[in-house]
Amino acid sequence: MAASTVAATNIILNGPRIAGPVQQNQIPPKDASGAAFTNSTHHNVAVPAYKVGEIYEYQDPGQVTPTRFQYLKAGTESTTIAVAAGSVCTLVAGSAEHIVANAPDVHVANAPVVIALSAMTLNFYGWYWISGPCPSTLVAALATATCVTDGNSVQGAIACLDTATTDVLGFGAVASALNACGVALAADA
């Protein structure tokens, strides 16, 4: 794996499969000072600023389907690759439902895939992209972010979580309908 990458803007996720209350037609609220939801006052923070597991759904006027964000806790990272914007993450085995990580050796089989909106610190809380098209109009870091693939991604292909390495999670060929997590809109870079 890790043979290639695909631009985050060329992925549509088909989640969410992590339970949580949904706030429809809203982006996550700004903080008291008016800063955006990915601001450091409530994103990548040690103490949760929102209800953990809460989901916000936003319909970008330029997209056909809505994008969903979920407030989650960053769990065990890969020992060699830190979580950054575009990192593929999933649930951590043996932990609470709303803890995600990019480490293949701790993932839950057939778990949902989420994409980090930015770098995340271990055991800190923040927003993750969980379904729909890439929210690059709201999260500038995703406009240039890439997601790791197994090198076999083709345009229109159904993507799934690939755990073929001990370094990092990514997208790969679908092994079963249970692990399908999205669609690639373009081939590997």
C-alpha positions as CSV (number, residue, x, y, z in Angstrom):
1,M,0.0,0.0,0.0
2,A,0.9,3.7,0.1
3,A,1.8,3.3,-3.5
4,S,-0.1,6.4,-4.5
5,T,-2.5,9.2,-3.5
6,V,-5.7,10.7,-4.6
7,A,-6.8,14.3,-4.0
8,A,-9.3,14.7,-1.2
9,T,-11.4,16.7,-3.6
10,N,-11.8,13.6,-5.7
11,I,-13.4,11.5,-3.0
12,I,-17.1,11.2,-2.0
13,L,-17.6,9.4,1.3
14,N,-20.8,7.3,1.9
15,G,-21.0,7.6,5.7
16,P,-22.0,8.2,8.3
17,R,-22.0,4.9,10.1
18,I,-20.9,6.3,13.5
19,A,-24.0,7.1,15.5
20,G,-24.7,10.7,16.6
21,P,-27.4,13.4,16.6
22,V,-27.6,15.2,13.2
23,Q,-28.0,19.0,12.9
24,Q,-29.2,19.4,9.3
25,N,-28.5,22.3,6.9
26,Q,-25.9,23.8,9.2
27,I,-22.2,24.1,9.3
28,P,-20.8,23.6,12.9
29,P,-21.3,26.9,14.8
30,K,-18.6,29.5,15.1
31,D,-17.0,30.2,18.5
32,A,-17.9,33.2,20.7
33,S,-15.4,35.4,18.9
34,G,-16.9,34.5,15.5
35,A,-14.1,32.2,14.4
36,A,-14.9,29.3,12.1
37,F,-15.5,25.8,13.4
38,T,-12.0,24.6,12.6
39,N,-10.5,27.5,14.7
40,S,-8.1,26.5,17.5
41,T,-10.6,27.4,20.2
42,H,-12.7,24.3,19.5
43,H,-10.9,22.2,17.0
44,N,-7.9,20.1,18.0
45,V,-8.5,20.9,21.7
46,A,-7.9,18.9,24.9
47,V,-11.4,19.6,26.3
48,P,-14.4,19.0,23.9
49,A,-16.1,22.3,22.9
50,Y,-19.0,20.4,21.4
51,K,-20.9,17.3,22.2
52,V,-18.7,14.4,21.2
53,G,-20.4,12.4,18.3
54,E,-22.5,15.4,17.2
55,I,-23.0,15.6,13.4
56,Y,-23.6,18.6,11.3
57,E,-24.8,18.3,7.7
58,Y,-24.2,21.2,5.2
59,Q,-25.4,21.5,1.7
60,D,-22.8,23.5,-0.3
61,P,-24.7,25.3,-3.1
62,G,-22.1,24.0,-5.6
63,Q,-22.6,20.3,-4.7
64,V,-25.4,17.8,-5.4
65,T,-25.3,16.0,-2.1
66,P,-24.6,17.4,1.5
67,T,-21.4,17.0,3.4
68,R,-21.4,15.8,7.0
69,F,-19.0,16.6,9.8
70,Q,-18.7,14.8,13.1
71,Y,-17.0,15.9,16.4
72,L,-14.7,13.0,17.4
73,K,-11.6,12.3,19.6
74,A,-8.2,11.5,18.0
75,G,-7.0,8.2,19.3
76,T,-3.8,6.2,18.7
77,E,-1.9,7.5,15.6
78,S,0.3,5.6,13.3
79,T,3.8,5.3,14.8
80,T,5.3,6.7,11.6
81,I,2.8,9.1,10.1
82,A,1.0,11.9,12.1
83,V,-2.7,12.7,11.4
84,A,-2.9,15.6,8.9
85,A,-5.6,17.2,6.7
86,G,-6.7,14.4,4.4
87,S,-5.6,11.5,6.7
88,V,-7.9,8.5,6.5
89,C,-9.1,7.4,10.0
90,T,-11.5,4.9,11.5
91,L,-12.7,3.7,14.8
92,V,-10.1,2.4,17.3
93,A,-10.7,-1.2,18.4
94,G,-11.6,-1.7,22.1
95,S,-12.2,2.0,22.7
96,A,-15.2,4.3,23.0
97,E,-17.4,4.7,19.9
98,H,-16.2,8.2,19.1
99,I,-12.5,7.7,19.1
100,V,-10.7,7.5,15.7
101,A,-7.2,6.9,14.5
102,N,-5.1,6.5,11.3
103,A,-3.2,3.4,12.6
104,P,-4.1,0.2,10.8
105,D,-3.0,-2.0,13.8
106,V,-5.8,-0.6,16.0
107,H,-8.7,-0.3,13.6
108,V,-12.1,-2.0,13.8
109,A,-12.9,-4.3,10.9
110,N,-15.6,-2.9,8.5
111,A,-15.7,0.4,10.5
112,P,-16.7,3.6,8.9
113,V,-14.0,5.9,7.4
114,V,-13.6,9.5,8.3
115,I,-11.1,12.1,7.0
116,A,-9.2,14.5,9.2
117,L,-9.8,18.2,8.5
118,S,-6.4,19.2,9.9
119,A,-3.5,17.9,11.9
120,M,-4.8,16.3,15.1
121,T,-3.1,15.8,18.5
122,L,-3.4,12.5,20.3
123,N,-6.4,12.5,22.6
124,F,-7.7,15.9,21.4
125,Y,-11.1,16.6,20.0
126,G,-12.0,18.0,16.6
127,W,-14.2,17.9,13.5
128,Y,-13.9,15.1,10.8
129,W,-15.4,14.9,7.4
130,I,-17.7,11.8,7.5
131,S,-19.8,11.7,4.3
132,G,-20.6,13.5,1.1
133,P,-18.2,15.4,-1.2
134,C,-15.0,17.0,0.0
135,P,-15.8,20.2,2.0
136,S,-12.9,22.1,0.5
137,T,-14.9,25.3,0.2
138,L,-15.3,25.3,4.0
139,V,-11.9,23.8,4.9
140,A,-9.1,25.3,2.9
141,A,-6.6,22.6,4.0
142,L,-8.6,19.9,2.1
143,A,-8.4,21.8,-1.2
144,T,-4.8,20.6,-1.5
145,A,-4.8,17.5,0.8
146,T,-4.3,14.0,-0.5
147,C,-5.5,10.6,0.7
148,V,-3.3,7.6,0.6
149,T,-4.3,4.8,-1.8
150,D,-3.1,1.3,-2.6
151,G,-2.1,2.4,-6.1
152,N,-5.2,0.8,-7.8
153,S,-7.7,3.6,-7.6
154,V,-9.5,4.4,-10.8
155,Q,-12.1,7.0,-11.7
156,G,-15.6,5.8,-10.6
157,A,-14.3,3.0,-8.5
158,I,-15.8,2.2,-5.1
159,A,-13.3,2.8,-2.4
160,C,-12.8,0.9,0.9
161,L,-10.5,1.1,3.9
162,D,-7.1,-0.4,3.1
163,T,-5.2,-1.8,6.0
164,A,-2.4,-3.6,4.1
165,T,0.4,-1.8,5.9
166,T,1.3,-1.1,9.5
167,D,2.1,2.6,8.6
168,V,-1.2,4.3,7.7
169,L,-4.7,3.7,6.6
170,G,-5.8,4.5,3.1
171,F,-8.2,3.6,0.2
172,G,-8.1,0.4,-1.7
173,A,-10.1,-2.2,-3.6
174,V,-13.4,-3.3,-2.2
175,A,-13.3,-6.7,-0.5
176,S,-17.0,-6.8,0.5
177,A,-20.0,-4.5,0.5
178,L,-19.5,-4.1,4.2
179,N,-16.3,-2.1,3.8
180,A,-17.3,0.2,0.9
181,C,-16.7,3.7,2.2
182,G,-16.9,6.0,-0.9
183,V,-16.3,6.6,-4.5
184,A,-13.1,7.9,-6.3
185,L,-13.9,10.7,-8.8
186,A,-10.4,10.3,-10.3
187,A,-7.6,7.8,-10.6
188,D,-4.5,7.8,-8.3
189,A,-2.1,10.7,-8.8
